[in-house]
């Protein structure tokens, strides 16, 4: 079942976000493949970063670890949960 979790962090006048994405990769002529990935966008780094994981558990651990590490480095969590619509 596709799900997405989003965490928005802020430090001084910068913001960044981390996302945990679960869904299906659809390729033409192939069966859907499950995908679990962590995505990060930090404006200081330019392009967003995406890493796929072999298991959902690995992705969740990476996502949670990234949040913990960011907070330890002085970032504050502004929002954590499902993406808001609208």
PDB file of N, CA, C and O in Angstrom, chain B, residues numbered from 101:
ATOM      1  N   UNK B 101       0.841  -1.174   0.000  1.00  0.00           N
ATOM      2  CA  UNK B 101       0.000   0.000   0.000  1.00  0.00           C
ATOM      3  C   UNK B 101       0.893   1.248   0.000  1.00  0.00           C
ATOM      4  O   UNK B 101       1.766   1.365   0.860  1.00  0.00           O
ATOM      5  N   UNK B 102       0.702   2.174  -0.930  1.00  0.00           N
ATOM      6  CA  UNK B 102       1.524   3.378  -0.997  1.00  0.00           C
ATOM      7  C   UNK B 102       1.305   4.280   0.215  1.00  0.00           C
ATOM      8  O   UNK B 102       0.169   4.562   0.594  1.00  0.00           O
ATOM      9  N   UNK B 103       2.385   4.719   0.804  1.00  0.00           N
ATOM     10  CA  UNK B 103       2.310   5.679   1.908  1.00  0.00           C
ATOM     11  C   UNK B 103       3.516   6.602   1.820  1.00  0.00           C
ATOM     12  O   UNK B 103       4.557   6.248   1.267  1.00  0.00           O
ATOM     13  N   UNK B 104       3.349   7.778   2.374  1.00  0.00           N
ATOM     14  CA  UNK B 104       4.441   8.744   2.412  1.00  0.00           C
ATOM     15  C   UNK B 104       4.434   9.414   3.781  1.00  0.00           C
ATOM     16  O   UNK B 104       3.375   9.755   4.309  1.00  0.00           O
ATOM     17  N   UNK B 105       5.606   9.596   4.344  1.00  0.00           N
ATOM     18  CA  UNK B 105       5.774  10.354   5.575  1.00  0.00           C
ATOM     19  C   UNK B 105       6.708  11.518   5.265  1.00  0.00           C
ATOM     20  O   UNK B 105       7.650  11.372   4.486  1.00  0.00           O
ATOM     21  N   UNK B 106       6.452  12.653   5.862  1.00  0.00           N
ATOM     22  CA  UNK B 106       7.217  13.858   5.581  1.00  0.00           C
ATOM     23  C   UNK B 106       7.659  14.497   6.893  1.00  0.00           C
ATOM     24  O   UNK B 106       6.879  14.589   7.841  1.00  0.00           O
ATOM     25  N   UNK B 107       8.910  14.936   6.941  1.00  0.00           N
ATOM     26  CA  UNK B 107       9.417  15.691   8.078  1.00  0.00           C
ATOM     27  C   UNK B 107      10.054  16.970   7.547  1.00  0.00           C
ATOM     28  O   UNK B 107      10.955  16.927   6.709  1.00  0.00           O
ATOM     29  N   UNK B 108       9.577  18.106   8.043  1.00  0.00           N
ATOM     30  CA  UNK B 108      10.138  19.400   7.676  1.00  0.00           C
ATOM     31  C   UNK B 108      10.929  19.897   8.877  1.00  0.00           C
ATOM     32  O   UNK B 108      10.427  19.933  10.001  1.00  0.00           O
ATOM     33  N   UNK B 109      12.178  20.282   8.616  1.00  0.00           N
ATOM     34  CA  UNK B 109      13.069  20.761   9.671  1.00  0.00           C
ATOM     35  C   UNK B 109      13.527  22.181   9.357  1.00  0.00           C
ATOM     36  O   UNK B 109      13.610  22.576   8.195  1.00  0.00           O
ATOM     37  N   UNK B 110      13.822  22.944  10.415  1.00  0.00           N
ATOM     38  CA  UNK B 110      14.280  24.321  10.230  1.00  0.00           C
ATOM     39  C   UNK B 110      15.464  24.590  11.169  1.00  0.00           C
ATOM     40  O   UNK B 110      15.527  24.092  12.294  1.00  0.00           O
ATOM     41  N   UNK B 111      16.389  25.392  10.659  1.00  0.00           N
ATOM     42  CA  UNK B 111      17.536  25.834  11.453  1.00  0.00           C
ATOM     43  C   UNK B 111      17.883  27.238  10.970  1.00  0.00           C
ATOM     44  O   UNK B 111      18.239  27.436   9.809  1.00  0.00           O
ATOM     45  N   UNK B 112      17.776  28.205  11.873  1.00  0.00           N
ATOM     46  CA  UNK B 112      17.953  29.618  11.528  1.00  0.00           C
ATOM     47  C   UNK B 112      16.967  29.974  10.420  1.00  0.00           C
ATOM     48  O   UNK B 112      15.760  29.849  10.627  1.00  0.00           O
ATOM     49  N   UNK B 113      17.434  30.410   9.259  1.00  0.00           N
ATOM     50  CA  UNK B 113      16.518  30.767   8.174  1.00  0.00           C
ATOM     51  C   UNK B 113      16.487  29.714   7.070  1.00  0.00           C
ATOM     52  O   UNK B 113      15.998  29.987   5.974  1.00  0.00           O
ATOM     53  N   UNK B 114      17.001  28.520   7.343  1.00  0.00           N
ATOM     54  CA  UNK B 114      17.003  27.427   6.362  1.00  0.00           C
ATOM     55  C   UNK B 114      15.964  26.377   6.723  1.00  0.00           C
ATOM     56  O   UNK B 114      15.679  26.146   7.898  1.00  0.00           O
ATOM     57  N   UNK B 115      15.408  25.752   5.708  1.00  0.00           N
ATOM     58  CA  UNK B 115      14.556  24.602   5.964  1.00  0.00           C
ATOM     59  C   UNK B 115      14.988  23.471   5.045  1.00  0.00           C
ATOM     60  O   UNK B 115      15.585  23.694   3.992  1.00  0.00           O
ATOM     61  N   UNK B 116      14.677  22.270   5.461  1.00  0.00           N
ATOM     62  CA  UNK B 116      14.964  21.079   4.673  1.00  0.00           C
ATOM     63  C   UNK B 116      13.824  20.101   4.907  1.00  0.00           C
ATOM     64  O   UNK B 116      13.058  20.250   5.859  1.00  0.00           O
ATOM     65  N   UNK B 117      13.712  19.110   4.050  1.00  0.00           N
ATOM     66  CA  UNK B 117      12.720  18.082   4.334  1.00  0.00           C
ATOM     67  C   UNK B 117      13.283  16.702   4.060  1.00  0.00           C
ATOM     68  O   UNK B 117      14.167  16.506   3.225  1.00  0.00           O
ATOM     69  N   UNK B 118      12.730  15.756   4.799  1.00  0.00           N
ATOM     70  CA  UNK B 118      13.015  14.334   4.623  1.00  0.00           C
ATOM     71  C   UNK B 118      11.693  13.649   4.357  1.00  0.00           C
ATOM     72  O   UNK B 118      10.677  13.979   4.969  1.00  0.00           O
ATOM     73  N   UNK B 119      11.707  12.702   3.450  1.00  0.00           N
ATOM     74  CA  UNK B 119      10.495  11.954   3.161  1.00  0.00           C
ATOM     75  C   UNK B 119      10.765  10.461   3.141  1.00  0.00           C
ATOM     76  O   UNK B 119      11.824  10.015   2.698  1.00  0.00           O
ATOM     77  N   UNK B 120       9.803   9.697   3.624  1.00  0.00           N
ATOM     78  CA  UNK B 120       9.819   8.240   3.539  1.00  0.00           C
ATOM     79  C   UNK B 120       8.711   7.864   2.573  1.00  0.00           C
ATOM     80  O   UNK B 120       7.539   8.155   2.812  1.00  0.00           O
ATOM     81  N   UNK B 121       9.087   7.223   1.492  1.00  0.00           N
ATOM     82  CA  UNK B 121       8.140   6.944   0.416  1.00  0.00           C
ATOM     83  C   UNK B 121       8.017   5.444   0.225  1.00  0.00           C
ATOM     84  O   UNK B 121       9.016   4.744   0.055  1.00  0.00           O
ATOM     85  N   UNK B 122       6.782   4.954   0.252  1.00  0.00           N
ATOM     86  CA  UNK B 122       6.501   3.553  -0.061  1.00  0.00           C
ATOM     87  C   UNK B 122       5.486   3.550  -1.188  1.00  0.00           C
ATOM     88  O   UNK B 122       4.455   4.218  -1.112  1.00  0.00           O
ATOM     89  N   UNK B 123       5.782   2.806  -2.214  1.00  0.00           N
ATOM     90  CA  UNK B 123       4.863   2.752  -3.344  1.00  0.00           C
ATOM     91  C   UNK B 123       5.249   1.649  -4.299  1.00  0.00           C
ATOM     92  O   UNK B 123       5.917   0.687  -3.919  1.00  0.00           O
ATOM     93  N   UNK B 124       4.831   1.789  -5.532  1.00  0.00           N
ATOM     94  CA  UNK B 124       5.126   0.802  -6.560  1.00  0.00           C
ATOM     95  C   UNK B 124       5.738   1.497  -7.767  1.00  0.00           C
ATOM     96  O   UNK B 124       5.286   2.562  -8.188  1.00  0.00           O
ATOM     97  N   UNK B 125       6.761   0.879  -8.305  1.00  0.00           N
ATOM     98  CA  UNK B 125       7.413   1.369  -9.510  1.00  0.00           C
ATOM     99  C   UNK B 125       6.777   0.651 -10.690  1.00  0.00           C
ATOM    100  O   UNK B 125       6.779  -0.578 -10.758  1.00  0.00           O
ATOM    101  N   UNK B 126       6.240   1.418 -11.604  1.00  0.00           N
ATOM    102  CA  UNK B 126       5.585   0.856 -12.771  1.00  0.00           C
ATOM    103  C   UNK B 126       6.463   1.062 -13.990  1.00  0.00           C
ATOM    104  O   UNK B 126       6.794   2.194 -14.344  1.00  0.00           O
ATOM    105  N   UNK B 127       6.838  -0.033 -14.630  1.00  0.00           N
ATOM    106  CA  UNK B 127       7.623   0.029 -15.860  1.00  0.00           C
ATOM    107  C   UNK B 127       6.781  -0.573 -16.971  1.00  0.00           C
ATOM    108  O   UNK B 127       6.093  -1.573 -16.766  1.00  0.00           O
ATOM    109  N   UNK B 128       6.837   0.030 -18.138  1.00  0.00           N
ATOM    110  CA  UNK B 128       6.047  -0.409 -19.268  1.00  0.00           C
ATOM    111  C   UNK B 128       6.303  -1.888 -19.572  1.00  0.00           C
ATOM    112  O   UNK B 128       7.447  -2.291 -19.782  1.00  0.00           O
ATOM    113  N   UNK B 129       5.255  -2.682 -19.595  1.00  0.00           N
ATOM    114  CA  UNK B 129       5.365  -4.086 -19.931  1.00  0.00           C
ATOM    115  C   UNK B 129       5.842  -4.986 -18.812  1.00  0.00           C
ATOM    116  O   UNK B 129       6.066  -6.177 -19.032  1.00  0.00           O
ATOM    117  N   UNK B 130       6.003  -4.440 -17.609  1.00  0.00           N
ATOM    118  CA  UNK B 130       6.462  -5.228 -16.467  1.00  0.00           C
ATOM    119  C   UNK B 130       5.464  -5.117 -15.330  1.00  0.00           C
ATOM    120  O   UNK B 130       4.635  -4.207 -15.296  1.00  0.00           O
ATOM    121  N   UNK B 131       5.557  -6.062 -14.394  1.00  0.00           N
ATOM    122  CA  UNK B 131       4.706  -6.003 -13.216  1.00  0.00           C
ATOM    123  C   UNK B 131       5.221  -4.915 -12.274  1.00  0.00           C
ATOM    124  O   UNK B 131       6.407  -4.588 -12.275  1.00  0.00           O
ATOM    125  N   UNK B 132       4.323  -4.370 -11.483  1.00  0.00           N
ATOM    126  CA  UNK B 132       4.701  -3.336 -10.521  1.00  0.00           C
ATOM    127  C   UNK B 132       5.669  -3.905  -9.487  1.00  0.00           C
ATOM    128  O   UNK B 132       5.485  -5.019  -8.996  1.00  0.00           O
ATOM    129  N   UNK B 133       6.689  -3.137  -9.168  1.00  0.00           N
ATOM    130  CA  UNK B 133       7.686  -3.536  -8.173  1.00  0.00           C
ATOM    131  C   UNK B 133       7.553  -2.627  -6.949  1.00  0.00           C
ATOM    132  O   UNK B 133       7.489  -1.405  -7.085  1.00  0.00           O
ATOM    133  N   UNK B 134       7.514  -3.223  -5.754  1.00  0.00           N
ATOM    134  CA  UNK B 134       7.444  -2.365  -4.559  1.00  0.00           C
ATOM    135  C   UNK B 134       8.736  -1.566  -4.394  1.00  0.00           C
ATOM    136  O   UNK B 134       9.830  -2.062  -4.662  1.00  0.00           O
ATOM    137  N   UNK B 135       8.587  -0.332  -3.952  1.00  0.00           N
ATOM    138  CA  UNK B 135       9.727   0.566  -3.753  1.00  0.00           C
ATOM    139  C   UNK B 135       9.574   1.235  -2.389  1.00  0.00           C
ATOM    140  O   UNK B 135       8.500   1.720  -2.033  1.00  0.00           O
ATOM    141  N   UNK B 136      10.664   1.248  -1.644  1.00  0.00           N
ATOM    142  CA  UNK B 136      10.724   2.013  -0.396  1.00  0.00           C
ATOM    143  C   UNK B 136      11.980   2.858  -0.469  1.00  0.00           C
ATOM    144  O   UNK B 136      13.073   2.340  -0.697  1.00  0.00           O
ATOM    145  N   UNK B 137      11.825   4.161  -0.275  1.00  0.00           N
ATOM    146  CA  UNK B 137      12.961   5.065  -0.441  1.00  0.00           C
ATOM    147  C   UNK B 137      12.880   6.202   0.569  1.00  0.00           C
ATOM    148  O   UNK B 137      11.823   6.503   1.123  1.00  0.00           O
ATOM    149  N   UNK B 138      14.028   6.815   0.787  1.00  0.00           N
ATOM    150  CA  UNK B 138      14.126   8.031   1.587  1.00  0.00           C
ATOM    151  C   UNK B 138      14.581   9.132   0.638  1.00  0.00           C
ATOM    152  O   UNK B 138      15.512   8.949  -0.146  1.00  0.00           O
ATOM    153  N   UNK B 139      13.914  10.270   0.721  1.00  0.00           N
ATOM    154  CA  UNK B 139      14.277  11.424  -0.104  1.00  0.00           C
ATOM    155  C   UNK B 139      14.594  12.592   0.824  1.00  0.00           C
ATOM    156  O   UNK B 139      13.960  12.774   1.863  1.00  0.00           O
ATOM    157  N   UNK B 140      15.586  13.371   0.425  1.00  0.00           N
ATOM    158  CA  UNK B 140      15.988  14.536   1.219  1.00  0.00           C
ATOM    159  C   UNK B 140      16.195  15.707   0.270  1.00  0.00           C
ATOM    160  O   UNK B 140      16.730  15.550  -0.828  1.00  0.00           O
ATOM    161  N   UNK B 141      15.763  16.876   0.709  1.00  0.00           N
ATOM    162  CA  UNK B 141      16.081  18.082  -0.035  1.00  0.00           C
ATOM    163  C   UNK B 141      16.617  19.119   0.938  1.00  0.00           C
ATOM    164  O   UNK B 141      15.915  19.564   1.846  1.00  0.00           O
ATOM    165  N   UNK B 142      17.855  19.489   0.735  1.00  0.00           N
ATOM    166  CA  UNK B 142      18.518  20.538   1.510  1.00  0.00           C
ATOM    167  C   UNK B 142      18.915  21.603   0.495  1.00  0.00           C
ATOM    168  O   UNK B 142      19.694  21.311  -0.411  1.00  0.00           O
ATOM    169  N   UNK B 143      18.403  22.836   0.616  1.00  0.00           N
ATOM    170  CA  UNK B 143      18.684  23.860  -0.390  1.00  0.00           C
ATOM    171  C   UNK B 143      20.168  24.161  -0.566  1.00  0.00           C
ATOM    172  O   UNK B 143      20.571  24.674  -1.610  1.00  0.00           O
ATOM    173  N   UNK B 144      20.974  23.857   0.421  1.00  0.00           N
ATOM    174  CA  UNK B 144      22.417  24.095   0.301  1.00  0.00           C
ATOM    175  C   UNK B 144      23.081  23.081  -0.628  1.00  0.00           C
ATOM    176  O   UNK B 144      24.179  23.320  -1.129  1.00  0.00           O
ATOM    177  N   UNK B 145      22.415  21.953  -0.856  1.00  0.00           N
ATOM    178  CA  UNK B 145      22.993  20.891  -1.677  1.00  0.00           C
ATOM    179  C   UNK B 145      22.493  20.892  -3.114  1.00  0.00           C
ATOM    180  O   UNK B 145      22.974  20.105  -3.929  1.00  0.00           O
ATOM    181  N   UNK B 146      21.550  21.747  -3.440  1.00  0.00           N
ATOM    182  CA  UNK B 146      21.048  21.814  -4.810  1.00  0.00           C
ATOM    183  C   UNK B 146      19.971  20.777  -5.086  1.00  0.00           C
ATOM    184  O   UNK B 146      18.813  20.971  -4.715  1.00  0.00           O
ATOM    185  N   UNK B 147      20.334  19.698  -5.723  1.00  0.00           N
ATOM    186  CA  UNK B 147      19.374  18.677  -6.139  1.00  0.00           C
ATOM    187  C   UNK B 147      18.911  17.806  -4.967  1.00  0.00           C
ATOM    188  O   UNK B 147      19.683  17.539  -4.045  1.00  0.00           O
ATOM    189  N   UNK B 148      17.644  17.361  -5.004  1.00  0.00           N
ATOM    190  CA  UNK B 148      17.176  16.407  -3.992  1.00  0.00           C
ATOM    191  C   UNK B 148      17.960  15.096  -4.089  1.00  0.00           C
ATOM    192  O   UNK B 148      18.517  14.766  -5.136  1.00  0.00           O
ATOM    193  N   UNK B 149      17.989  14.373  -2.998  1.00  0.00           N
ATOM    194  CA  UNK B 149      18.701  13.104  -2.904  1.00  0.00           C
ATOM    195  C   UNK B 149      17.678  12.015  -2.624  1.00  0.00           C
ATOM    196  O   UNK B 149      16.808  12.192  -1.772  1.00  0.00           O
ATOM    197  N   UNK B 150      17.766  10.895  -3.323  1.00  0.00           N
ATOM    198  CA  UNK B 150      16.848   9.778  -3.143  1.00  0.00           C
ATOM    199  C   UNK B 150      17.654   8.494  -3.039  1.00  0.00           C
ATOM    200  O   UNK B 150      18.559   8.249  -3.837  1.00  0.00           O
ATOM    201  N   UNK B 151      17.318   7.676  -2.045  1.00  0.00           N
ATOM    202  CA  UNK B 151      17.970   6.384  -1.893  1.00  0.00           C
ATOM    203  C   UNK B 151      16.915   5.314  -1.680  1.00  0.00           C
ATOM    204  O   UNK B 151      16.100   5.405  -0.762  1.00  0.00           O
ATOM    205  N   UNK B 152      16.935   4.292  -2.539  1.00  0.00           N
ATOM    206  CA  UNK B 152      16.029   3.157  -2.405  1.00  0.00           C
ATOM    207  C   UNK B 152      16.649   2.125  -1.476  1.00  0.00           C
ATOM    208  O   UNK B 152      17.871   1.994  -1.399  1.00  0.00           O
ATOM    209  N   UNK B 153      15.796   1.398  -0.774  1.00  0.00           N
ATOM    210  CA  UNK B 153      16.238   0.376   0.170  1.00  0.00           C
ATOM    211  C   UNK B 153      15.636  -0.971  -0.197  1.00  0.00           C
ATOM    212  O   UNK B 153      14.548  -1.049  -0.767  1.00  0.00           O
ATOM    213  N   UNK B 154      16.364  -2.029   0.141  1.00  0.00           N
ATOM    214  CA  UNK B 154      15.918  -3.390  -0.158  1.00  0.00           C
ATOM    215  C   UNK B 154      14.715  -3.782   0.687  1.00  0.00           C
ATOM    216  O   UNK B 154      13.887  -4.586   0.257  1.00  0.00           O
ATOM    217  N   UNK B 155      14.615  -3.223   1.880  1.00  0.00           N
ATOM    218  CA  UNK B 155      13.478  -3.554   2.744  1.00  0.00           C
ATOM    219  C   UNK B 155      12.894  -2.288   3.350  1.00  0.00           C
ATOM    220  O   UNK B 155      13.565  -1.262   3.473  1.00  0.00           O
ATOM    221  N   UNK B 156      11.644  -2.390   3.720  1.00  0.00           N
ATOM    222  CA  UNK B 156      10.959  -1.275   4.363  1.00  0.00           C
ATOM    223  C   UNK B 156      11.611  -0.950   5.704  1.00  0.00           C
ATOM    224  O   UNK B 156      11.732   0.218   6.073  1.00  0.00           O
ATOM    225  N   UNK B 157      12.025  -1.978   6.424  1.00  0.00           N
ATOM    226  CA  UNK B 157      12.665  -1.771   7.725  1.00  0.00           C
ATOM    227  C   UNK B 157      13.939  -0.958   7.619  1.00  0.00           C
ATOM    228  O   UNK B 157      14.184  -0.076   8.442  1.00  0.00           O
ATOM    229  N   UNK B 158      14.760  -1.248   6.604  1.00  0.00           N
ATOM    230  CA  UNK B 158      15.992  -0.487   6.398  1.00  0.00           C
ATOM    231  C   UNK B 158      15.681   0.980   6.120  1.00  0.00           C
ATOM    232  O   UNK B 158      16.346   1.874   6.643  1.00  0.00           O
ATOM    233  N   UNK B 159      14.666   1.221   5.293  1.00  0.00           N
ATOM    234  CA  UNK B 159      14.296   2.598   4.947  1.00  0.00           C
ATOM    235  C   UNK B 159      13.803   3.356   6.171  1.00  0.00           C
ATOM    236  O   UNK B 159      14.170   4.513   6.377  1.00  0.00           O
ATOM    237  N   UNK B 160      12.975   2.710   6.980  1.00  0.00           N
ATOM    238  CA  UNK B 160      12.453   3.362   8.188  1.00  0.00           C
ATOM    239  C   UNK B 160      13.598   3.691   9.145  1.00  0.00           C
ATOM    240  O   UNK B 160      13.631   4.783   9.712  1.00  0.00           O
ATOM    241  N   UNK B 161      14.532   2.765   9.331  1.00  0.00           N
ATOM    242  CA  UNK B 161      15.683   3.024  10.210  1.00  0.00           C
ATOM    243  C   UNK B 161      16.517   4.197   9.690  1.00  0.00           C
ATOM    244  O   UNK B 161      16.960   5.037  10.474  1.00  0.00           O
ATOM    245  N   UNK B 162      16.730   4.258   8.388  1.00  0.00           N
ATOM    246  CA  UNK B 162      17.494   5.354   7.803  1.00  0.00           C
ATOM    247  C   UNK B 162      16.769   6.689   7.988  1.00  0.00           C
ATOM    248  O   UNK B 162      17.387   7.691   8.348  1.00  0.00           O
ATOM    249  N   UNK B 163      15.470   6.698   7.745  1.00  0.00           N
ATOM    250  CA  UNK B 163      14.641   7.897   7.888  1.00  0.00           C
ATOM    251  C   UNK B 163      14.659   8.391   9.335  1.00  0.00           C
ATOM    252  O   UNK B 163      14.906   9.570   9.590  1.00  0.00           O
ATOM    253  N   UNK B 164      14.399   7.491  10.274  1.00  0.00           N
ATOM    254  CA  UNK B 164      14.392   7.853  11.695  1.00  0.00           C
ATOM    255  C   UNK B 164      15.777   8.319  12.142  1.00  0.00           C
ATOM    256  O   UNK B 164      15.897   9.282  12.900  1.00  0.00           O
ATOM    257  N   UNK B 165      16.825   7.633  11.669  1.00  0.00           N
ATOM    258  CA  UNK B 165      18.190   8.012  12.017  1.00  0.00           C
ATOM    259  C   UNK B 165      18.553   9.395  11.495  1.00  0.00           C
ATOM    260  O   UNK B 165      19.225  10.164  12.182  1.00  0.00           O
ATOM    261  N   UNK B 166      18.110   9.711  10.284  1.00  0.00           N
ATOM    262  CA  UNK B 166      18.383  11.031   9.706  1.00  0.00           C
ATOM    263  C   UNK B 166      17.706  12.131  10.510  1.00  0.00           C
ATOM    264  O   UNK B 166      18.280  13.203  10.700  1.00  0.00           O
ATOM    265  N   UNK B 167      16.487  11.876  10.984  1.00  0.00           N
ATOM    266  CA  UNK B 167      15.778  12.867  11.804  1.00  0.00           C
ATOM    267  C   UNK B 167      16.515  13.060  13.127  1.00  0.00           C
ATOM    268  O   UNK B 167      16.751  14.192  13.550  1.00  0.00           O
ATOM    269  N   UNK B 168      16.872  11.968  13.771  1.00  0.00           N
ATOM    270  CA  UNK B 168      17.584  12.030  15.045  1.00  0.00           C
ATOM    271  C   UNK B 168      18.903  12.780  14.905  1.00  0.00           C
ATOM    272  O   UNK B 168      19.237  13.621  15.740  1.00  0.00           O
ATOM    273  N   UNK B 169      19.648  12.474  13.851  1.00  0.00           N
ATOM    274  CA  UNK B 169      20.940  13.126  13.621  1.00  0.00           C
ATOM    275  C   UNK B 169      20.749  14.617  13.352  1.00  0.00           C
ATOM    276  O   UNK B 169      21.524  15.438  13.842  1.00  0.00           O
ATOM    277  N   UNK B 170      19.730  14.971  12.581  1.00  0.00           N
ATOM    278  CA  UNK B 170      19.467  16.377  12.279  1.00  0.00           C
ATOM    279  C   UNK B 170      19.124  17.168  13.544  1.00  0.00           C
ATOM    280  O   UNK B 170      19.623  18.276  13.741  1.00  0.00           O
ATOM    281  N   UNK B 171      18.278  16.600  14.393  1.00  0.00           N
ATOM    282  CA  UNK B 171      17.905  17.270  15.640  1.00  0.00           C
ATOM    283  C   UNK B 171      19.141  17.438  16.529  1.00  0.00           C
ATOM    284  O   UNK B 171      19.309  18.480  17.164  1.00  0.00           O
ATOM    285  N   UNK B 172      20.002  16.425  16.577  1.00  0.00           N
ATOM    286  CA  UNK B 172      21.238  16.516  17.364  1.00  0.00           C
ATOM    287  C   UNK B 172      22.161  17.615  16.830  1.00  0.00           C
ATOM    288  O   UNK B 172      22.965  18.171  17.578  1.00  0.00           O
ATOM    289  N   UNK B 173      22.044  17.925  15.547  1.00  0.00           N
ATOM    290  CA  UNK B 173      22.867  18.971  14.925  1.00  0.00           C
ATOM    291  C   UNK B 173      22.214  20.346  14.988  1.00  0.00           C
ATOM    292  O   UNK B 173      22.698  21.292  14.367  1.00  0.00           O
ATOM    293  N   UNK B 174      21.121  20.463  15.733  1.00  0.00           N
ATOM    294  CA  UNK B 174      20.519  21.768  15.952  1.00  0.00           C
ATOM    295  C   UNK B 174      19.304  22.091  15.109  1.00  0.00           C
ATOM    296  O   UNK B 174      18.772  23.196  15.208  1.00  0.00           O
ATOM    297  N   UNK B 175      18.843  21.154  14.274  1.00  0.00           N
ATOM    298  CA  UNK B 175      17.648  21.392  13.483  1.00  0.00           C
ATOM    299  C   UNK B 175      16.421  21.148  14.357  1.00  0.00           C
ATOM    300  O   UNK B 175      16.432  20.276  15.226  1.00  0.00           O
ATOM    301  N   UNK B 176      15.365  21.925  14.121  1.00  0.00           N
ATOM    302  CA  UNK B 176      14.100  21.740  14.829  1.00  0.00           C
ATOM    303  C   UNK B 176      13.058  21.149  13.894  1.00  0.00           C
ATOM    304  O   UNK B 176      13.000  21.501  12.716  1.00  0.00           O
ATOM    305  N   UNK B 177      12.243  20.257  14.417  1.00  0.00           N
ATOM    306  CA  UNK B 177      11.173  19.641  13.623  1.00  0.00           C
ATOM    307  C   UNK B 177       9.971  20.583  13.635  1.00  0.00           C
ATOM    308  O   UNK B 177       9.431  20.908  14.692  1.00  0.00           O
ATOM    309  N   UNK B 178       9.563  21.013  12.442  1.00  0.00           N
ATOM    310  CA  UNK B 178       8.408  21.895  12.288  1.00  0.00           C
ATOM    311  C   UNK B 178       7.152  21.075  12.027  1.00  0.00           C
ATOM    312  O   UNK B 178       6.075  21.404  12.524  1.00  0.00           O
ATOM    313  N   UNK B 179       7.288  20.020  11.257  1.00  0.00           N
ATOM    314  CA  UNK B 179       6.153  19.162  10.916  1.00  0.00           C
ATOM    315  C   UNK B 179       6.655  17.749  10.703  1.00  0.00           C
ATOM    316  O   UNK B 179       7.722  17.531  10.130  1.00  0.00           O
ATOM    317  N   UNK B 180       5.869  16.791  11.173  1.00  0.00           N
ATOM    318  CA  UNK B 180       6.167  15.378  10.955  1.00  0.00           C
ATOM    319  C   UNK B 180       4.864  14.620  10.823  1.00  0.00           C
ATOM    320  O   UNK B 180       4.051  14.609  11.748  1.00  0.00           O
ATOM    321  N   UNK B 181       4.661  13.991   9.690  1.00  0.00           N
ATOM    322  CA  UNK B 181       3.441  13.225   9.463  1.00  0.00           C
ATOM    323  C   UNK B 181       3.184  13.035   7.987  1.00  0.00           C
ATOM    324  O   UNK B 181       4.089  13.143   7.159  1.00  0.00           O
ATOM    325  N   UNK B 182       1.936  12.751   7.671  1.00  0.00           N
ATOM    326  CA  UNK B 182       1.552  12.580   6.275  1.00  0.00           C
ATOM    327  C   UNK B 182       1.557  13.937   5.573  1.00  0.00           C
ATOM    328  O   UNK B 182       1.246  14.953   6.193  1.00  0.00           O
ATOM    329  N   UNK B 183       1.905  13.963   4.296  1.00  0.00           N
ATOM    330  CA  UNK B 183       1.845  15.233   3.557  1.00  0.00           C
ATOM    331  C   UNK B 183       0.431  15.805   3.581  1.00  0.00           C
ATOM    332  O   UNK B 183      -0.550  15.071   3.466  1.00  0.00           O
ATOM    333  N   UNK B 184       0.342  17.100   3.729  1.00  0.00           N
ATOM    334  CA  UNK B 184      -0.964  17.766   3.750  1.00  0.00           C
ATOM    335  C   UNK B 184      -1.416  18.028   2.325  1.00  0.00           C
ATOM    336  O   UNK B 184      -0.600  18.313   1.448  1.00  0.00           O
ATOM    337  N   UNK B 185      -2.694  17.931   2.103  1.00  0.00           N
ATOM    338  CA  UNK B 185      -3.276  18.197   0.789  1.00  0.00           C
ATOM    339  C   UNK B 185      -3.813  19.617   0.752  1.00  0.00           C
ATOM    340  O   UNK B 185      -4.401  20.097   1.721  1.00  0.00           O
ATOM    341  N   UNK B 186      -3.600  20.292  -0.390  1.00  0.00           N
ATOM    342  CA  UNK B 186      -4.196  21.611  -0.568  1.00  0.00           C
ATOM    343  C   UNK B 186      -3.323  22.666  -0.218  1.00  0.00           C
ATOM    344  O   UNK B 186      -3.696  23.835  -0.319  1.00  0.00           O
TER     345      UNK B 186
END
